[in-house]
Amino acid sequence: MTTKSIIESNGSLVSTKHVHDLVSTYKLERWKPNSQKLDKPDSLSTWFGMEQLEHFISLIKQHGADGVKMFFGVYPADYPLSELAGRQTIVMVATRKSENHPGARNKALFINKNGKKELLAFNKGENCPPYCGGMPPDFDIDLSMELDPIGFTMTDENGGIEII
């Protein structure tokens, strides 16, 4: 597949195996070291309700957007909700193709909000951890069993078995 064909087909439905492989690799190569560094389980997913997503999509269409970029981010250490501090998240930014640039790049969409230029962006979903399945933040659960089984992985840690 060429770079051009990848750019032209920017998204498709994928198989369960594809999702499992991506999440399993992520857990081993990124999530586990991140969690060890944080000294608590890092967020593994962010959930957004359908009504909120539909509202965001409606809003970005009203402002002429033709796409969305999803950025990985990390809440700052001094974030007001301390249970989210230091944990990763997803933030969505409305985009519009810019024909003024070679390759018609997707540029972030700014709107006028209270007299200021602001990104048209969406965040503050339900991150798991710390909010998993309606449990209170960082409820003392065995995360390997309570999180979605997507990307379920067993690793050998110095002769023992660890479930990720």
C-alpha positions as CSV (number, residue, x, y, z in Angstrom):
1,M,0.0,0.0,0.0
2,T,1.4,3.4,-0.9
3,T,1.4,6.5,1.2
4,K,-1.1,8.1,-1.2
5,S,-3.5,5.2,-0.8
6,I,-3.2,5.2,3.0
7,I,-4.0,9.0,3.0
8,E,-7.0,8.5,0.7
9,S,-8.5,5.7,2.8
10,N,-8.2,7.2,6.2
11,G,-10.2,4.9,8.3
12,S,-12.0,1.6,8.1
13,L,-13.7,-1.0,10.2
14,V,-11.2,-3.5,11.6
15,S,-11.3,-7.0,13.0
16,T,-11.4,-8.0,16.7
17,K,-7.9,-9.5,16.2
18,H,-6.6,-6.2,14.9
19,V,-8.0,-4.3,18.0
20,H,-6.6,-7.0,20.3
21,D,-3.2,-6.9,18.7
22,L,-3.0,-3.1,19.0
23,V,-4.2,-2.9,22.6
24,S,-2.0,-5.8,23.7
25,T,1.1,-4.3,22.2
26,Y,0.2,-0.9,23.7
27,K,-0.3,-2.5,27.2
28,L,3.2,-4.1,27.0
29,E,5.1,-1.3,25.4
30,R,3.5,1.9,26.7
31,W,0.9,1.3,29.4
32,K,2.9,-0.9,31.7
33,P,5.9,1.5,31.8
34,N,3.7,4.5,32.1
35,S,1.8,2.9,35.1
36,Q,5.1,2.1,36.8
37,K,6.4,5.6,36.3
38,L,3.1,7.1,37.7
39,D,3.0,4.6,40.5
40,K,-0.6,4.0,39.7
41,P,-2.4,2.5,36.7
42,D,-2.4,4.9,33.8
43,S,-5.7,5.4,31.9
44,L,-6.2,2.8,29.3
45,S,-9.3,4.1,27.6
46,T,-11.5,7.1,27.4
47,W,-15.3,6.7,27.0
48,F,-17.6,9.4,25.5
49,G,-21.4,9.0,25.5
50,M,-23.2,8.9,22.1
51,E,-25.2,12.0,22.9
52,Q,-22.1,14.1,23.6
53,L,-20.3,12.8,20.5
54,E,-23.3,13.6,18.3
55,H,-23.4,17.1,19.7
56,F,-19.7,17.6,19.0
57,I,-20.1,16.3,15.5
58,S,-23.1,18.5,14.9
59,L,-21.1,21.5,16.2
60,I,-18.1,20.9,14.1
61,K,-20.3,20.4,11.0
62,Q,-21.9,23.8,11.7
63,H,-18.5,25.4,11.6
64,G,-17.4,23.7,8.4
65,A,-15.2,21.0,9.7
66,D,-14.6,17.9,7.6
67,G,-12.7,15.8,10.0
68,V,-11.4,15.2,13.5
69,K,-7.8,14.7,14.8
70,M,-7.5,12.7,18.0
71,F,-4.5,13.6,20.1
72,F,-3.1,11.7,23.0
73,G,-2.6,14.0,26.0
74,V,-1.8,13.9,29.7
75,Y,-3.6,15.8,32.4
76,P,-1.1,18.1,34.3
77,A,0.1,17.1,37.8
78,D,-1.9,20.0,39.3
79,Y,-5.1,19.1,37.5
80,P,-8.1,20.0,39.7
81,L,-9.4,16.4,39.7
82,S,-6.5,14.8,41.4
83,E,-7.5,11.3,40.3
84,L,-6.9,12.3,36.7
85,A,-3.6,14.1,37.4
86,G,-0.7,12.6,35.4
87,R,-3.0,10.2,33.5
88,Q,-3.3,10.1,29.7
89,T,-6.4,11.1,27.8
90,I,-7.8,11.7,24.3
91,V,-8.7,15.1,23.0
92,M,-10.5,15.6,19.7
93,V,-9.9,18.6,17.6
94,A,-12.1,19.6,14.6
95,T,-10.2,20.0,11.3
96,R,-10.7,21.3,7.9
97,K,-8.8,20.5,4.8
98,S,-6.6,23.4,3.7
99,E,-6.1,23.5,-0.1
100,N,-3.5,26.2,0.4
101,H,-0.9,23.7,1.5
102,P,0.7,20.9,-0.6
103,G,-1.1,17.7,0.2
104,A,-4.2,19.5,1.4
105,R,-3.3,19.2,5.1
106,N,-6.0,18.9,7.7
107,K,-5.7,22.0,9.8
108,A,-7.1,22.5,13.3
109,L,-10.3,24.6,13.2
110,F,-10.5,27.7,15.3
111,I,-13.8,29.4,16.2
112,N,-14.6,32.8,17.8
113,K,-15.6,32.2,21.4
114,N,-16.2,35.2,23.6
115,G,-14.1,37.4,21.3
116,K,-11.1,35.0,21.3
117,K,-9.9,32.5,18.7
118,E,-10.3,29.0,20.3
119,L,-9.8,25.5,19.0
120,L,-13.1,23.6,18.5
121,A,-12.1,20.7,20.7
122,F,-13.6,18.0,22.8
123,N,-12.2,16.2,26.0
124,K,-13.2,15.2,29.5
125,G,-14.5,11.7,28.8
126,E,-14.7,9.0,31.3
127,N,-11.1,7.6,31.7
128,C,-10.5,4.1,32.9
129,P,-8.7,4.0,35.2
130,P,-9.6,5.8,37.4
131,Y,-13.3,5.5,36.6
132,C,-14.0,1.9,35.5
133,G,-17.4,0.5,35.2
134,G,-19.1,3.0,37.4
135,M,-16.7,2.3,40.3
136,P,-15.4,5.2,42.4
137,P,-12.0,6.6,41.3
138,D,-9.2,4.1,41.8
139,F,-11.5,1.7,43.6
140,D,-9.3,-1.2,44.9
141,I,-10.0,-3.7,42.2
142,D,-7.8,-6.2,40.3
143,L,-7.6,-4.1,37.1
144,S,-6.4,-7.0,35.0
145,M,-9.8,-8.7,35.6
146,E,-12.1,-5.6,35.7
147,L,-10.9,-3.8,32.5
148,D,-12.2,-4.8,29.1
149,P,-10.6,-8.1,28.0
150,I,-9.4,-6.3,24.9
151,G,-5.6,-6.7,24.6
152,F,-5.5,-9.3,27.5
153,T,-1.9,-10.4,27.9
154,M,0.0,-12.7,30.2
155,T,3.7,-11.9,30.8
156,D,6.4,-13.7,32.7
157,E,7.9,-11.5,35.4
158,N,11.0,-13.2,36.9
159,G,9.4,-16.7,36.9
160,G,5.9,-15.5,37.7
161,I,2.9,-14.7,35.7
162,E,1.4,-11.2,35.4
163,I,-1.9,-10.5,33.7
164,I,-2.1,-7.2,31.8
